Every structure is written in C-alpha cells, then in structure tokens.
Amino acid sequence: MRKKNFFSGFFIALAIQINQRQKICTKSKFICQTLKNIYLLNIYFFNISSKMTIPKFKKINIESYKPGKSGVKNNKNYIKLSANESSLGVSPNVRRIFNSKSLITNRYPDSKSELLRKVISKEFKCDFNKIICGAGSDEIIQMICQLYLNKNDEVILPEFSFLMYRIYSKIVGAKVKFSQENNFKISIENIIKKVTRKTKIVFLANPNNPTGTYLNKFELIKLRKKLNKKILLVIDDAYHEYNLNKDYVSGLNLFRRSKNVFILRTFSKIYGLASLRAGWGYGDKKIIDALYKIKPPFNLNFIAEKSAAIAISDKVFLKKSIRHNLFWGNKIKKLFEGYKVTSNKLASNFLLLNFKNCEISAKLFMSKLLKNRIIVRGMKEYKIKNSLRLSIGNSSENKYLIKIVKKIFKNV
C-alpha cells in the first residue's frame, strides 16, 4: 500500500513540475502525458486489486507434519539422528545408475511401475497383480484414505503412531480415535473397545513408530480375528527388516492371502532411498484395481523405480545394514541403561529413550546434544512425555554420540 502511494505521488509531482515550466517543448508534453497515463493506470489497477477476494476454501483443522529437528540453521556440520534414515546410506550398486547412460529424464516413467513390481514379486514371493507403487508409502496411505473414508467415518490408531495416518484421515473428513497403549505397546483389547459401526480402517506400524515396540505373530492374528471383517487392517512394515526377534513375523508374510489386510512397505529406511520417495502396497486385487483409478499417472519417477529395484536385489548390503543396526543398537541401548534411561527392546533402527528415572530431563539432554552438533527427535508432537527418539547412525556417528553422552552425564 505504501509503495503504491509513493509511486503515485512521485508521478503526480513530476507531472506538475513539467507543467509549471514556462516553455514546454513537445518532448516535455509527451513525457507529461505519459506520466499521467501511468498514474491513471496505477489508480485503476489499485482499485481493482482492492476489490478482489480470495475464493473461500474449506477449513483444515489439522496440525501439519513436522519433521525431525532438521530445521537447525546451517545443519551441514550436524549429526542427524532424528529421522530413522538408513545409517549406511544406499547400496553401492544403486550409486552406479547415476552415472549410467541408461538414466532417462526426458521421458515420463512407466505409470504402473512394472519393472519394480516384477522385482518385488520375485523377491518377496507375492502376486504381481496385488502390488501398487507410490512416491513413498505416505502416498499409498493417502490413497487408502481417499478410497475408503467418507466424512464422519472413523479410523482407529494406536495412541502413539506415525503422524501421517491421522493427517490423511482428517483431510478426507474422517474422525480419528486413539487406542491407549500399555507401556508404549499397542493394546489389542483397547483397539477393539474403540470399534463402532462407523469404523472403516485400523492403522498400525509393526514395529511401531515412534515407540519401537511390536506385536508378535499371535497378537496380530488375534487382532484380525477380533475385528469386524468389514474393517480394513492396514499394517505398516516400514521397519520389519530390523526386527530379528524370534516371535516376530512381518505383516506381508502373515497376511499375504488376506482380503481385508493391506500391507505397506517403504524404501526410505533400510534401503536408504528416503530422498527419492519410493514405497509399495500389497492387498487384494480388487483393492489394488480401485487404487489404480485414483493413483496419479506418473507418481513414481524413473530414478526412484530403478534405484528401488536394484536396492532390493543387493542382499549383501542388506545383511550388512542389519548386522550394523543390531550391533550398534544394542551397544547404545546398554549405554543409556547405565544412566537409568529406559528404551524399547531393539526391533527397529531407533530407540525411544525415556528419561523418567534419569537425573536429567529429556529436554535438557536434547539441548546438550544439540550444543554438541547432534540432532535427535523430540516427542512433543507425539505427546510422549520426557522422551526422545534416537536413530542409529553410522559407526563414526555412533562413536561420537557415545563420547558426548558420557561427557554429558559426567558433568551432571
């Protein structure tokens, strides 16, 4: 507003000065008239813009997703242990495709991601026609919500769960109900208590994020049996590769033939493709066919698809990543237990650290880590009190973390 008034005033003053000259040459008259015209146009467009209104959009009463504290300014020199990313990065076989002549960027990718689906089908022994790929499993969560949920339908989530389940559910107008957990573990009984006639979907990650706990094989089967058959159970297997506990079975291996269970998988964790956004879903063919009708046509880009296909095939790198996580995860867990900081049984690539019995608070500990260039995830958005989530890093990052943790507690 001030800028417009300034320019308008400038044009008027200049025009008056030119008019006041005793001998006005033809050139001056032309300049004067031009300035007047500019001024009139300025007034015209100002009046029009002041009458414009923003078209009304629906109210969105949703808290947007807030990533781990990557918002630190100039965090290039920080160690980021907040987002559960792959500690060893990506397979060296994947890196090679970025220098490959077969890397095509001027053509649209395959809309149905057939290359990747064939590799998934072969590696995981599942039906090619029951697979759908997306730009991360997030996109598939969004599509599931669009497909199943109408306004005022109900979705049940564990008390502490991945934030995107609730966000996408609320976007389509569904009501989200939370089932209380027992000591940070999903309670089957509490989920069943929340079920009503309006319940359409139950979402859960197994192992769960951010708690790191999991339901064993028998508990998952029990949950599916107790739920109404018309309710879709969505099991997110995002961290399944890291769970080596004998009583654990992935959702895919347990329910690959089920008609009312949908499985989510991602390439963002152990495969190290978080920045490329690639994931897939597995369910009954009727569900998959319906999802294809609402799926964006070229959602998974060529580089992401090819990288994911190569990453799955590198068994050597996969085993290396699992061994690394097991070694360092247990080592770091034991370190914190020595300072009365409790955590979950290792079942993923992160630990939920609870400072309830510790002599310092999670908030203070997090600030001290940050001063030493280490970023971890606060649990404020998840509403978990006095806790932090710590991702397992690479060897040098973990060694530095251990050094700093010892230093912090020594000076308490």
N, C-alpha and C positions, 0 to 999 in steps of 0.2 A: 504493500500500500504506500509506504513512504517513498519507495523507489519510483513508483508511477507518478506521485505528486511532484517529486523532484524534477523528473524529466519534463512533465507538463509545464511546470513553472519556468524551466530553462528555455523551452521552445517559445513561450509567450514573451519572456523578457527579451530574447534575441530578436523576435519579430518586431517588437515595439522599438527597439534600438535602431533597427534598419529603417523603419517607417519614419522615425524622427529626423533622419538625415535630410538636409535641405535639398540636395541634388541626388535624386535616386536614379541610378543608372538601370538599364534594362536587366542587367545581371542581378542587381540587388533586388529588383522587383520579383524576379524568378525565385531567388533564394527565400525571400519573404513568404511568397505564396506556397512554396514547398513546405516550409516550416509550419505554416498554418494548417496545411493539409495533414501533415504528420500529427500535429496536435489534435485535430478533429478525429483522426483515426484512433489515436490513443484514447480519447474520451469514449468513442464508440465501443471499442473492444473492452474497455474497463467496465462500461455499463452492462455489456452482455455477460462478461465473466462473473460479475457480481450477482447476476440473476440466475446463474447456473446452480443446479443442485446435484448432489451425488445420489445416484439411484439407490434405493433402500435395499440392503441385504439382510439376511436373517441373522439373528443374534447367535453368536457362538460362545457359549458359556463353558469354555474348555481351557485348561492350562496347557500351553504348548510344551512339546518335549524339550527338555533342557539337557544337552549333552554333558558328559563329564567335564570337569573344570579345564576345558581346552580354551576357555576364554581368557587365560592368562596372557597379558600382552607380551609379545615377543617371546613365545614359549619354545623357541627353537632349541634353546640350550637346557630345556627341562626334560626330565624323565617322566613320560606319561604312563601311569599305571592305573588309569581310571576307566577305560572303555572296553576291557575284556578282549582286546585285539590279540592277534597271533604274536607270541613272543619271539618267534624265529622268522617272522615275515612270510614270504611266499616261496614256493618251490623254485629252485634254480631253473627247472625246465620251463616254468612259466615266464621267467625273465627273458628267455631267448626269443619269445614271439614278438617282443617289442622291437627287435632288430631284424625281424623276418620280412622278406619281400612279399609274403602272403598276407601281410597286415593290410586289410582293406578298410578305408574310412569314407570313401566317396559313394558307397552303396548302402542301401538300407539293409539291416540284418534280417535274418530269417525270422518271420513273425512267430513261428511255432517252436523255435529253438531246437530243431530236430537233432542236430549234432550232439548237443549236451544231453538231451533226453535219452538218446541211444546209449551214451556212456553211462549215465545214471542207471538206466535199466539193466545194463550188463553188470556193472559193479555191485549194485545192491539187490540184484535178482528180483526186480519188480517190473510190473506191466508198463510198457512204454506208453500206452494209451491212457494211463491213470496219472501221468506226470504233467505238471504245468510249471513253467519257469517264470521268474519275475525279477524285477530290479530290487534284489534283496527280499528276504521273507516278509519284510514290512509291507511291501506292495501286495503280497498274497493275503496277508492279514486284512488289509484294506478291502480287497476284492471279496473275501469271505463275508465281511460285514455288509458290503453292498448287496451281496447275493441273498443273504439270509435275514437281515434285520430290517424291520419297519419301525416307524415311530412308536414308542412305548413298549416295544419288545424288550425282554430282559436278557442280560448277559451276566454270567457268574464268573468272577475272577478270585484267585487267592488274595488274601489281604495284602501281601507283598508280591508284586508281579511286574512284568515288563510293561512299561508305561503306554506303549502303543496299542495294546489290547483295549484299554479304556478310551484312549483318544479316538481311535477309528470307530468304536462302538457309539460314542457320544455324537460324533459328526453326523451319523445317519439317524440320530434321534432316539437311540435305544437307551434304556435305563441300565446302569451298571450296579451290580450288587456284589459286595465283597464278603467272602467267607473267612472267618477268623482262622488263623494258623495256630498250631500248638508248638511252642518253642521254635518258631520260624519254619516249621514243616507244614505242608499242606494237609488239611484235615478232610478226609472223605466225608465223614459224618456231617461236618459243618457245611460242606458244599451241598449235600443232599437236603439239609434243612432250609437252604435258600431257594430251592426249586419251587416254582409255581407254574400255573398253566401258561404264563407268558414267557417262560424260559425257552430260549432258542439255541444258545451256544454256551458251552463251558470252555474257557481258555485256560490252559496251564502249560508252563515250560517245565520240562523234566530232563535234567536238573533245573531247578528254578533259579531265575534271576530276579532279585539280587541276593537271595538267601543262600544259594548254593546247595540246598537240601534237595532230596529227591524221593519219589515214590517208587517202591520196588515193584517187581513184576506182579505179585499177587494183589498189591494195593491198587494198581492200575486196572487190573481185570475186575476187581471188586467195584471200583468206581463206575466202570462202564456198565456193569450188570445192574447197579442200583439206580442209575439214571434212566429216565424215560427214554424209550427207543427213538422217539422223535427229536430228541435233543442232540445236536451235533457236539461231539467232544473233539476239541482241537488240541493236539499235543505238539508242542514246540520242542524239537530235538536239537536245538541250536548247539548244545554243549555235550551231546551224547558221546563223542569220541574220547572225551577226557574222563568219563566215568568208568573206572575199571573195577568197581565193587561187584562182587560175585552175585549179589541179589538184584542187580540192575539189568533191565532189558530195554532197549530203545523202543519208542512208540511204533516205529516202522516195522521192526521185527515182531512186535506183538500183535499189531492190528492191520497188517498189510492187506488182509482179505475182508476187513470190516466195511460195512456200508455206511455206518454212522460215526466213524472216526476219521478225522482229517489230520495228516501229518505235515509239519513244517520243517524244512531244513535250510541251512544257510551256508554260504561260502565265506562269510565275514570273520569267522572265528579261527578254527584250526587251519583252514586253507589260506588264510592271510589275504583275502581279496576284499576287505572292507571298503576300500575306496572305489572299487569297480561296481559295487552293488549287484550281487547275484544271489539268488535263492531259488528254492523249488518247493512245490507242494505235492502231496500224494493223497488221493482219495478215490472214492467210487467214480466210475466213468461218467455217470450222469452228472455228478457234481463238477467234474473237470470240464465236461462239454458246456455246462452252463457258465462256468468261469471264463471260458474262451470267448463267450459272447460279450462279456464286459471288459475283457482284458485289452489294454492299449495295444495297437497293432505291432509296434516295434519297441517294446518295453525293455528287452534285454539286448544291449549293444553287442556287436560282433566281438570286440576285445574281451568283454566280460564273459561271453559264452565260451570262447575258445580257451581263455585262461582257466575257467572253471573245469572244463573238460580235461585239460592237461593236469590240473591240480589233483583231481580225483584219482588219476592214473598213477601218480607218484607215491607208491606205497612206502618207499624208503624214507622219504621226507616226512610222511605222515607218522610213521613209527618213531622217528627221531623227535618229532614235536611232542608226542605222547610221553616218551621217556623223560624228556626235558621237564615237562609240566609236573610229572609225578615226583621227580627228584627235588626240584626247587619248591614246589607247592608244600610238600611235607616238611622241608627244611625251614621254610618261612613260618609255617604254622607252629612248629615246635618252638621257634624263636619267640613268637608272641605269647605263647602259653606260659613261657618262663616269666613274663611280666603280667600275668593274670588277665591277658586279653584272650577271650574265647573266640572260637570260629567253628564253622561247619566242617564236617568230615569231607576231605578232599574228593570232589566229584565233578569239578569243572576247572576252568583256568583262572579262577579268582577265589578269594576268601572274604567272607563277611566278618569283619573284626568288631567284636562287641567289647566296649570298654567299661561295662557295668561294674566290674570288680577291680578295675585298674585304678591306680592312684592319680592318673590324669585323665581328662575327658577326651573324647574323640575329636571334638572341635579344636582343642588346644594342640593335640597331637598332629592333626591335619595342618594347622598353621605352621608348626615347626618343620614338618616335612616340606611344605611349600617354600619356606625360607632356605631350605637346602635343595631346591630345584626338583622336588619330587611331587607329582600331581596324583592324588588319589580321588576316589568318588565319595563325596558326602552323601548322606542318606536322607536329607531333608525332604526331597521330592517324593521319596518312598514312604515318608513318615515313620522311619525306624530310628528310634532314639539312641543317642550316644554310640553310634556305629559308623564304620567306614567300610567301603568295598575296595579291596586291593587286588589288582590284576597281577598275574605272574609275568615278570619281564624276561628279557634275555639274560645270559649269565653275568655280563658286566653290570647291567642294571640291578640285578638281584644282589650282587656283591656290594654295590654302593648302597642299596637300600639297607642291607643288614648292618653295614658300618654306621649309617646315620641313625638307625633305630637304637642301636647300642649306645650311641653318643647322647641321644635324647633322654633315654631312661637313666643314664649315668648322672645327668645334670638335673634330674627331677628332685 
